[in-house]
């Protein structure tokens, strides 16, 4: 037995006195949890009429759902112009792409040094990279991330920056 325990004492005399004549209390132990449905079922065995149990309305869940929906609608109304802006999505896609393609995560995860003790910043081999090398790759690749200039409308004029950067 553990605490708490519900003890049900049967009638000692009268029409509800047990046929066996035993008047020892029946005990219900809460060691399996504090759910009210099993307790109502257990107590129903000792009463002439079953004890009805219906789970109460979960007002907390209803309130959370309503407030979440209202919050989402307010968020969508005020931040929709920002989230659908072309410049925002350009920044949200190009900046991480440049960081990841440049090797920043590779350097961060492996804990690579900034450069060699002798000042060399280009690592030997294919599976090594230094922090300074990442910065140089980012500087070289940054102009490639913004190829579409809204003021330039002719295809040939847009190709000039690509050709210049390719020749570097």
Backbone as CSV, one residue per row, in Angstrom:
resi,resn,N_x,N_y,N_z,CA_x,CA_y,CA_z,C_x,C_y,C_z
1,UNK,0.832,-1.191,0.000,0.000,0.000,0.000,0.870,1.247,0.000
2,UNK,0.339,2.269,-0.600,1.016,3.557,-0.588,-0.025,4.621,-0.266
3,UNK,0.419,5.777,0.013,-0.500,6.872,0.324,-0.747,7.643,-0.954
4,UNK,-1.883,8.175,-1.213,-3.122,8.099,-0.445,-3.913,6.844,-0.803
5,UNK,-4.846,6.467,0.086,-5.687,5.297,-0.072,-7.119,5.702,0.253
6,UNK,-8.070,5.200,-0.531,-9.483,5.409,-0.238,-10.008,4.118,0.393
7,UNK,-10.612,4.247,1.551,-11.193,3.095,2.234,-12.708,3.203,2.155
8,UNK,-13.357,2.113,1.738,-14.819,2.059,1.645,-15.303,1.075,2.709
9,UNK,-16.073,1.577,3.670,-16.593,0.742,4.752,-18.009,0.292,4.388
10,UNK,-18.241,-1.037,4.352,-19.590,-1.523,4.027,-20.536,-1.322,5.207
11,UNK,-21.824,-1.445,4.921,-22.835,-1.302,5.971,-22.703,-2.434,6.974
12,UNK,-22.865,-2.108,8.254,-22.748,-3.111,9.302,-24.097,-3.774,9.552
13,UNK,-25.152,-3.028,9.347,-26.500,-3.575,9.526,-27.436,-2.915,8.524
14,UNK,-28.543,-3.518,8.309,-29.523,-2.990,7.387,-29.559,-3.769,6.091
15,UNK,-30.327,-3.274,5.092,-30.500,-4.041,3.848,-29.234,-4.109,2.990
16,UNK,-28.289,-3.223,3.188,-27.075,-3.225,2.351,-25.911,-3.919,3.035
17,UNK,-26.160,-4.622,4.113,-25.115,-5.381,4.789,-24.673,-6.511,3.863
18,UNK,-23.356,-6.723,3.691,-22.887,-7.776,2.785,-23.416,-9.155,3.230
19,UNK,-23.698,-10.014,2.245,-24.218,-11.353,2.537,-23.180,-12.189,3.270
20,UNK,-21.909,-11.915,2.975,-20.849,-12.685,3.624,-20.682,-12.295,5.084
21,UNK,-21.174,-11.126,5.456,-21.052,-10.665,6.829,-19.725,-9.967,7.122
22,UNK,-18.853,-9.882,6.131,-17.543,-9.224,6.334,-17.744,-7.712,6.343
23,UNK,-17.180,-7.082,7.333,-17.289,-5.621,7.435,-15.928,-4.958,7.329
24,UNK,-14.946,-5.664,6.799,-13.614,-5.068,6.590,-13.706,-4.026,5.478
25,UNK,-12.984,-2.922,5.622,-13.054,-1.891,4.572,-12.349,-2.351,3.289
26,UNK,-12.912,-1.965,2.168,-12.267,-2.185,0.865,-11.372,-0.981,0.597
27,UNK,-10.176,-1.235,0.123,-9.208,-0.152,-0.086,-8.921,0.013,-1.577
28,UNK,-8.834,1.249,-1.960,-8.444,1.598,-3.335,-7.147,2.379,-3.255
29,UNK,-6.103,1.833,-3.865,-4.779,2.447,-3.817,-4.570,3.293,-5.068
30,UNK,-4.027,4.488,-4.902,-3.772,5.400,-6.023,-2.395,5.198,-6.648
31,UNK,-1.764,4.056,-6.425,-0.421,3.849,-6.967,-0.418,3.761,-8.486
32,UNK,-1.573,3.463,-9.096,-1.628,3.390,-10.562,-1.977,4.731,-11.196
33,UNK,-2.135,5.769,-10.398,-2.435,7.092,-10.929,-3.664,7.686,-10.264
34,UNK,-3.919,8.942,-10.526,-5.009,9.662,-9.897,-6.177,9.899,-10.858
35,UNK,-6.344,9.016,-11.823,-7.461,9.161,-12.753,-8.771,8.891,-12.023
36,UNK,-9.777,9.736,-12.210,-11.040,9.541,-11.483,-11.908,8.416,-12.055
37,UNK,-11.742,8.034,-13.304,-12.588,6.998,-13.902,-12.418,5.648,-13.192
38,UNK,-11.195,5.158,-12.939,-11.067,3.884,-12.220,-11.611,3.954,-10.791
39,UNK,-11.466,5.100,-10.138,-12.004,5.253,-8.785,-13.530,5.170,-8.804
40,UNK,-14.169,5.821,-9.765,-15.628,5.755,-9.871,-16.081,4.327,-10.156
41,UNK,-15.350,3.623,-10.980,-15.688,2.227,-11.279,-15.538,1.351,-10.041
42,UNK,-14.464,1.540,-9.283,-14.232,0.760,-8.064,-15.320,1.043,-7.026
43,UNK,-15.685,2.310,-6.854,-16.729,2.651,-5.893,-18.101,2.149,-6.337
44,UNK,-18.315,2.011,-7.627,-19.595,1.522,-8.141,-19.848,0.071,-7.734
45,UNK,-18.786,-0.685,-7.469,-18.953,-2.067,-7.023,-19.559,-2.127,-5.626
46,UNK,-19.473,-1.069,-4.865,-19.935,-1.053,-3.480,-21.245,-0.281,-3.314
47,UNK,-21.827,0.193,-4.382,-23.087,0.942,-4.308,-24.147,0.257,-5.158
48,UNK,-25.413,0.428,-4.801,-26.462,-0.220,-5.612,-26.634,0.428,-6.982
49,UNK,-26.303,1.698,-7.106,-26.427,2.400,-8.382,-25.012,2.767,-8.844
50,UNK,-24.655,2.481,-10.094,-23.307,2.837,-10.566,-23.075,4.352,-10.495
51,UNK,-21.855,4.710,-10.174,-21.475,6.121,-10.094,-21.102,6.575,-11.504
52,UNK,-21.853,7.522,-12.067,-21.519,7.975,-13.427,-20.302,8.897,-13.389
53,UNK,-19.476,8.728,-14.371,-18.319,9.626,-14.488,-18.195,10.049,-15.940
54,UNK,-18.052,11.347,-16.142,-17.795,11.900,-17.463,-16.673,12.906,-17.310
55,UNK,-15.683,12.803,-18.133,-14.526,13.700,-18.039,-14.985,15.147,-18.231
56,UNK,-14.440,16.064,-17.440,-14.846,17.464,-17.579,-14.290,18.092,-18.860
57,UNK,-14.859,19.211,-19.219,-14.398,19.946,-20.404,-13.026,20.526,-20.111
58,UNK,-12.124,20.337,-21.024,-10.764,20.846,-20.852,-10.718,22.299,-21.342
59,UNK,-11.041,23.218,-20.439,-11.098,24.635,-20.795,-9.724,25.178,-21.154
60,UNK,-8.690,24.648,-20.547,-7.345,25.112,-20.863,-6.969,24.841,-22.310
61,UNK,-7.337,23.663,-22.797,-7.032,23.314,-24.187,-7.829,24.190,-25.151
62,UNK,-9.093,24.429,-24.826,-9.935,25.271,-25.678,-9.396,26.696,-25.715
63,UNK,-9.043,27.237,-24.537,-8.517,28.605,-24.480,-7.192,28.713,-25.222
64,UNK,-6.337,27.709,-25.080,-5.050,27.727,-25.779,-5.247,27.702,-27.290
65,UNK,-6.193,26.894,-27.760,-6.466,26.821,-29.201,-6.988,28.152,-29.727
66,UNK,-7.922,28.756,-29.006,-8.502,30.030,-29.453,-7.450,31.137,-29.444
67,UNK,-6.667,31.220,-28.362,-5.643,32.261,-28.285,-4.538,32.046,-29.319
68,UNK,-4.194,30.796,-29.583,-3.182,30.522,-30.607,-3.677,30.932,-31.987
69,UNK,-4.937,30.630,-32.278,-5.499,31.016,-33.578,-5.558,32.533,-33.712
70,UNK,-5.982,33.226,-32.648,-6.037,34.694,-32.691,-4.634,35.277,-32.842
71,UNK,-3.676,34.726,-32.120,-2.294,35.196,-32.240,-1.736,34.978,-33.635
72,UNK,-2.052,33.822,-34.232,-1.582,33.557,-35.582,-2.193,34.533,-36.578
73,UNK,-3.496,34.808,-36.429,-4.146,35.749,-37.343,-3.565,37.154,-37.212
74,UNK,-3.288,37.590,-35.978,-2.661,38.903,-35.790,-1.252,38.928,-36.369
75,UNK,-0.520,37.850,-36.123,0.832,37.761,-36.669,0.790,37.802,-38.194
76,UNK,-0.128,37.037,-38.778,-0.224,37.003,-40.235,-0.623,38.358,-40.802
77,UNK,-1.492,39.066,-40.086,-1.953,40.351,-40.601,-0.836,41.396,-40.597
78,UNK,-0.076,41.449,-39.525,0.937,42.498,-39.406,2.274,42.126,-40.040
79,UNK,2.616,40.837,-40.074,3.910,40.447,-40.606,3.842,39.847,-41.997
80,UNK,2.658,39.708,-42.546,2.512,39.161,-43.887,3.248,39.989,-44.928
81,UNK,3.164,41.326,-44.894,3.927,42.089,-45.898,5.441,41.878,-45.768
82,UNK,5.908,41.688,-44.558,7.346,41.478,-44.369,7.746,40.101,-44.859
83,UNK,6.958,39.086,-44.497,7.310,37.714,-44.850,7.148,37.420,-46.330
84,UNK,6.330,38.191,-47.026,6.171,37.960,-48.464,7.022,38.905,-49.298
85,UNK,7.834,39.706,-48.650,8.702,40.619,-49.385,9.836,39.886,-50.074
86,UNK,10.125,40.302,-51.262,11.166,39.644,-52.060,12.548,39.792,-51.430
87,UNK,12.854,40.965,-50.905,14.169,41.205,-50.309,14.384,40.339,-49.073
88,UNK,13.350,40.149,-48.287,13.465,39.312,-47.086,13.835,37.888,-47.472
89,UNK,13.158,37.344,-48.467,13.451,35.966,-48.868,14.818,35.851,-49.542
90,UNK,15.232,36.892,-50.228,16.578,36.869,-50.804,17.611,36.782,-49.691
91,UNK,17.448,37.608,-48.676,18.396,37.609,-47.555,18.339,36.285,-46.808
92,UNK,17.104,35.755,-46.588,16.968,34.512,-45.824,17.506,33.291,-46.569
93,UNK,17.647,33.350,-47.869,18.177,32.211,-48.606,19.628,32.390,-49.022
94,UNK,19.993,33.578,-49.449,21.343,33.790,-49.970,22.382,33.828,-48.851
95,UNK,22.103,34.525,-47.759,23.103,34.660,-46.692,23.453,33.301,-46.077
96,UNK,22.479,32.458,-45.686,22.873,31.140,-45.183,23.560,30.283,-46.240
97,UNK,23.116,30.410,-47.498,23.767,29.625,-48.551,25.234,30.001,-48.681
98,UNK,25.527,31.271,-48.634,26.922,31.692,-48.717,27.725,31.201,-47.520
99,UNK,27.124,31.251,-46.342,27.837,30.792,-45.150,28.105,29.292,-45.218
100,UNK,27.109,28.517,-45.638,27.280,27.071,-45.652,28.171,26.613,-46.801
101,UNK,28.013,27.237,-47.967,28.848,26.850,-49.101,30.291,27.282,-48.917
102,UNK,30.489,28.343,-48.164,31.846,28.800,-47.929,32.606,27.916,-46.962
103,UNK,31.942,27.048,-46.228,32.615,26.137,-45.316,32.574,26.571,-43.872
104,UNK,31.751,27.542,-43.536,31.697,28.031,-42.163,31.296,26.930,-41.196
105,UNK,30.291,26.129,-41.533,29.853,25.064,-40.635,30.936,23.993,-40.505
106,UNK,31.644,23.719,-41.578,32.735,22.748,-41.538,33.793,23.186,-40.529
107,UNK,34.138,24.461,-40.568,35.151,24.999,-39.661,34.629,25.025,-38.229
108,UNK,33.365,25.414,-38.040,32.795,25.491,-36.698,32.685,24.114,-36.057
109,UNK,32.218,23.132,-36.791,32.017,21.801,-36.238,33.352,21.136,-35.905
110,UNK,34.306,21.261,-36.780,35.595,20.596,-36.554,36.530,21.394,-35.665
111,UNK,36.181,22.656,-35.388,37.030,23.480,-34.537,38.378,23.791,-35.183
112,UNK,38.354,24.026,-36.471,39.597,24.317,-37.195,40.171,25.658,-36.755
113,UNK,41.499,25.789,-36.786,42.111,27.080,-36.420,41.888,28.129,-37.501
114,UNK,42.152,29.395,-37.153,41.998,30.496,-38.099,43.015,30.380,-39.213
115,UNK,44.244,30.068,-38.864,45.303,29.865,-39.838,46.399,29.027,-39.190
116,UNK,47.355,28.614,-39.985,48.496,27.837,-39.464,49.408,28.755,-38.641
117,UNK,50.201,28.209,-37.731,51.110,29.055,-36.947,52.116,29.837,-37.804
118,UNK,52.464,29.303,-38.978,53.413,30.019,-39.831,52.736,31.058,-40.726
119,UNK,51.418,31.280,-40.555,50.708,32.296,-41.325,50.015,31.772,-42.560
120,UNK,50.193,30.499,-42.879,49.557,29.931,-44.060,48.051,29.791,-43.793
121,UNK,47.228,30.216,-44.757,45.781,30.137,-44.550,45.080,29.250,-45.544
122,UNK,45.789,28.636,-46.472,45.219,27.646,-47.386,45.670,26.271,-46.907
123,UNK,44.730,25.400,-46.585,45.038,24.072,-46.059,45.391,23.123,-47.189
124,UNK,46.247,22.172,-46.889,46.640,21.156,-47.863,45.582,20.051,-47.864
125,UNK,45.243,19.534,-49.020,44.307,18.419,-49.121,42.866,18.891,-49.282
126,UNK,41.984,17.906,-49.413,40.577,18.203,-49.663,39.726,18.200,-48.394
127,UNK,40.206,17.593,-47.323,39.374,17.475,-46.127,39.826,18.413,-45.008
128,UNK,40.598,19.418,-45.337,41.038,20.399,-44.346,40.655,21.793,-44.810
129,UNK,40.397,22.653,-43.849,40.048,24.027,-44.191,40.281,24.891,-42.960
130,UNK,40.778,26.091,-43.168,41.007,27.034,-42.072,39.949,28.129,-42.105
131,UNK,39.810,28.825,-40.990,38.817,29.880,-40.883,39.056,31.018,-41.854
132,UNK,40.307,31.366,-42.083,40.618,32.459,-43.001,40.244,32.089,-44.437
133,UNK,40.384,30.818,-44.755,40.029,30.353,-46.086,38.520,30.505,-46.320
134,UNK,37.734,30.263,-45.296,36.282,30.438,-45.389,35.951,31.892,-45.691
135,UNK,36.648,32.815,-45.021,36.394,34.231,-45.253,36.728,34.617,-46.686
136,UNK,37.789,34.084,-47.206,38.172,34.417,-48.579,37.171,33.852,-49.593
137,UNK,36.711,32.634,-49.370,35.712,32.042,-50.264,34.422,32.869,-50.217
138,UNK,34.034,33.315,-49.020,32.829,34.128,-48.887,32.977,35.455,-49.625
139,UNK,34.127,36.073,-49.540,34.353,37.342,-50.244,34.275,37.140,-51.755
140,UNK,34.821,36.035,-52.227,34.800,35.778,-53.666,33.383,35.425,-54.138
141,UNK,32.644,34.650,-53.342,31.320,34.174,-53.763,30.194,35.152,-53.477
142,UNK,30.425,36.150,-52.641,29.344,37.057,-52.265,28.704,37.749,-53.462
143,UNK,29.449,38.254,-54.418,28.798,38.895,-55.576,27.962,37.916,-56.403
144,UNK,28.323,36.623,-56.394,27.538,35.644,-57.131,26.163,35.431,-56.502
145,UNK,26.039,35.754,-55.229,24.774,35.565,-54.543,23.730,36.597,-54.917
146,UNK,24.136,37.707,-55.469,23.199,38.769,-55.813,23.293,39.101,-57.301
147,UNK,22.977,38.138,-58.185,23.145,38.394,-59.615,22.039,39.245,-60.225
148,UNK,20.877,39.298,-59.601,19.758,40.019,-60.191,19.709,41.422,-59.617
149,UNK,19.983,42.371,-60.453,19.902,43.766,-60.040,18.634,44.347,-60.644
150,UNK,17.728,44.877,-59.803,16.442,45.338,-60.327,16.557,46.455,-61.352
151,UNK,17.594,47.277,-61.273,17.695,48.403,-62.202,18.224,47.991,-63.570
152,UNK,18.871,46.856,-63.644,19.428,46.404,-64.922,18.422,45.463,-65.581
153,UNK,18.016,45.779,-66.779,16.982,44.986,-67.446,17.516,44.195,-68.633
154,UNK,18.649,44.549,-69.159,19.165,43.858,-70.334,20.029,42.686,-69.929
155,UNK,19.840,41.584,-70.612,20.570,40.369,-70.303,22.078,40.543,-70.492
156,UNK,22.496,41.219,-71.547,23.929,41.399,-71.810,24.594,42.224,-70.718
157,UNK,23.903,43.228,-70.221,24.478,44.076,-69.175,24.579,43.295,-67.866
158,UNK,23.637,42.410,-67.626,23.695,41.606,-66.409,24.843,40.599,-66.455
159,UNK,25.255,40.213,-67.614,26.320,39.229,-67.742,27.698,39.820,-67.457
160,UNK,27.836,41.137,-67.498,29.144,41.764,-67.279,29.705,41.433,-65.896
161,UNK,28.963,41.601,-64.791,29.538,41.240,-63.493,29.931,39.767,-63.417
162,UNK,29.156,38.884,-64.053,29.490,37.475,-64.028,30.810,37.214,-64.770
163,UNK,30.976,37.849,-65.890,32.205,37.650,-66.648,33.403,38.191,-65.890
164,UNK,33.262,39.348,-65.271,34.376,39.943,-64.515,34.748,39.039,-63.350
165,UNK,33.750,38.560,-62.604,34.054,37.695,-61.456,34.595,36.356,-61.887
166,UNK,34.173,35.847,-63.030,34.692,34.575,-63.510,36.150,34.671,-63.899
167,UNK,36.561,35.830,-64.384,37.954,36.007,-64.786,38.886,36.226,-63.603
168,UNK,38.326,36.567,-62.444,39.182,36.760,-61.248,39.728,35.487,-60.817
